[in-house]
Amino acid sequence: MDTTSEFLPVILGGDIGAYSLARAFHEEYGVVSLVVSQRKSHMCGDSTILVNQVVPGIEDRETLRATLLDIAETHGHRPLLLLACGDWYVRMIVEMRGDLEGAYLIPYIDEGLLNKLVLKDSFYTLCAEVGVPVPRTVVYNLADDPSALTLPFDFPVVAKAASSAAYHYADFPEKRKVFFCDNRVELERVLAAVRGSTYDGAFLVQERIPGDDTTMRILTTYSDRTGRVRFAAFGQTLLEDPRPFGVGNPLAIVSRTDEKVVAEATRLLEAVGYTGFANFDIKVDPRDGSHRFLEINTRLGRSNFYVTAAGHNVAKWLVEDLVQQRSFAGPCTVARGRESLYAVAPKPTVLAAIADGPLRAEVRDLYEFGCDADPLAYGAERRLRRKLYPYWFALKQWRALRPYLKKARRPAHVAPGASPSWGADAVLGATL
């Protein structure tokens, strides 16, 4: 069967997540994907496994609509599988479903369910209803006076937007993806800054669970078009991006299994009738080993290649379910048995970031036995500049992350978890 002529993945975005998706389709089916991005980059622009269509201003709704309709007119002789690498793209696709559904296969939930899940305050309510553990959280209305906010838990706390998609478009000097506040003064300063921005959604203030990056967990699931969870892949984060706009993005993940977490996520997803890929951020409390679900992404995450590296190509689930319309039988497939290390940071950086000796030794062994996987280093690339790109990217990552790692190794007089100031240093204190 010539699958290369049967469908075309149309991927919105130009980051590692977009390239990883294109690589998954190429590995499994030999398909050359169409990646639509705002700007050209060597990661995608010099690739031979994808075609990069650069459309400035594609984050504008009408620009995106016109672009997608034009692509459908050009390539509509075969099924088009529309995929998004960003919450804002998912939001626009879902809201434009009426214009796109006849031309594209859309692997995303309807707008009503999307609103319930991606607004973190309503997500926590749904979790509570089905017995999925979440952090203690207070919802702050930006119209209210920050000084009047009452918290039922102590500092330090985490503050973040309830809507990632809406917050993406907000612009203010102090903007961070997530804020880590050690005291009341820092929290009120954060809330005042957000109130002065264009963001008008709710803001969440949560108890901050202690622990470094290695206490974070990631879970990716796939629910078929009938709403049944058919696949789950679990992993332990080793290093998150410490840069202010990268907080929460794993740079290194080792494959793991956790049947309890998979069962909890399955209970939630099947209760609401979820379909497609979902990506959960989870944190383990080192004090007692308990865990909390922090959020759900209604799409594949930026680090989705950790799933493919563990032996379960993410493209295959999409194609078999939506393109080939397969009926799945049997229980949920849980990724297990293949130890793998996903890494988009250099080996010295990853090892230097792991404080736990046995875990560092395990990761060093994975490198030693060739179990590490860099999604950007793909042997099918043919252009010399693209072949050299992974080395340049690794050097760039090493240079960018080195100052953060140095700052994270605090002097002895600074108490653990303390932050000398609000902003980047506060982020570092919580993530590394």
C-alpha positions, 0 to 999 in steps of 0.5 A, a space after each residue: 500500500 502506497 501510504 505516502 499518497 494517501 494522506 498529508 500531515 499539516 503541522 502548525 508550528 516550527 519548534 522541536 515538537 513540530 519537527 518531532 511529529 514530522 519525523 514520526 510520520 516520516 519514520 513510520 510511513 515515509 510521508 513528507 509533512 507540510 509544516 506551517 510556521 511563522 518564520 523560517 528556521 534551520 530546524 525545519 527550513 533545511 529539512 528533507 523530511 518536511 516542506 516548510 511553508 512560512 506564513 508571517 502572522 499565522 497566529 492571526 485567526 483570519 490569516 490562519 483560516 485563509 492559509 488552511 483553506 488555501 492548503 486544502 484547495 491545493 492538496 485536497 485530493 488526499 486526506 489532510 491530517 491537521 495537527 497543532 503544536 501550541 494551545 493557541 493553534 488548537 483553540 483556533 482550529 476548534 473554533 474554526 471547525 465548521 470551516 475546516 472539517 470538510 477538508 481536514 481530519 481534526 484530532 481535537 475535542 469540541 469547543 465545550 469540552 476544550 473550555 472545561 479542560 484547558 481552563 485550569 480551574 475547571 480542569 481541577 474541578 473535573 479532576 476532583 469529581 473523578 478522584 484525580 489528585 491536584 494541588 490546593 488551588 485558589 482562583 484569583 479574579 483579576 478585577 479584585 484587589 490582590 491585597 484582599 486575596 486569602 490563601 488557605 496554604 502557606 508560601 511559597 506558591 505558584 501563580 499561573 494563568 488559567 488559560 494558556 491560550 489567552 495568556 499567550 497573546 498577553 504582553 507585559 515586561 514582567 511576563 513569565 510562563 509561570 511565577 514562583 513566589 516566596 512571599 506575599 510581596 512577590 505574589 502581589 507584585 506578580 498579580 499587579 503586573 498581570 492586571 496591567 496586561 491585556 490578559 483578562 482571564 482568571 489567575 491561579 495561585 497554588 501551593 508549591 510542592 517541593 522538589 527539583 525537576 526530577 520530581 516531575 512526571 509526564 503522561 501522554 495518552 491517546 483516546 480513539 474516536 469512540 472515547 476509549 483510552 487506547 494508549 499511554 506512555 509515562 516518563 520521568 522528567 530529568 531537566 526542564 527548560 529554566 528559561 522564563 518562557 520555557 518553564 515546564 518544557 522538558 529537555 530530558 525524559 527517561 521512560 517509566 511506568 506507573 499503572 496508578 497514574 494511567 488509571 487515574 488519567 483514563 478515569 478522567 478522560 473516559 468520564 468526559 468523552 475525550 478523543 485524541 492525544 492528551 498530555 499531562 504534567 504531574 508532580 511527585 511530592 518527595 515528602 511522602 511520594 504522593 503525586 498531583 496532576 498539574 495540567 492537561 494539554 489537549 494535544 501532543 506536547 513539545 517533547 512528544 518524541 519521548 513516546 516514539 523513542 520508547 517504541 510507540 510511534 505517535 503518528 501510527 495511532 493517528 493514522 490507524 484511528 483517523 485515516 484508516 478508521 481502524 477499530 481497536 480491540 483489547 485493553 489499553 496499550 501501555 508503553 513499557 519494556 524499552 528503556 529510553 532517554 529523550 534529550 534535547 540538551 547536551 549530555 554534560 548539561 543533563 548529567 550536571 542537572 541531576 543531583 541524585 547519584 543513583 539516577 545520574 548513574 542510570 542516565 549515564 548508563 543509558 547514554 553509554 548503551 546508546 539508549 538516548 534519542 535526540 529528535 533533531 538528529 535524524 539520519 534521513 536528512 540529506 542536506 549538509 546544513 541540516 545534518 550539522 544542525 543538531 551539533 549547532 543546536 546542542 552548542 546553543 543549548 549548552 551556552 544558553 543553559 550553563 548560566 542557569 545551572 551555575 545560578 541554581 547551585 546556590 551559596 550555602 547561606 541561601 536557604 533551600 527554595 529561597 529566591 533572592 528576587 522575583 523574576 528569573 531567579 525565582 524561576 530558577 530556584 523552583 526548577 533546577 
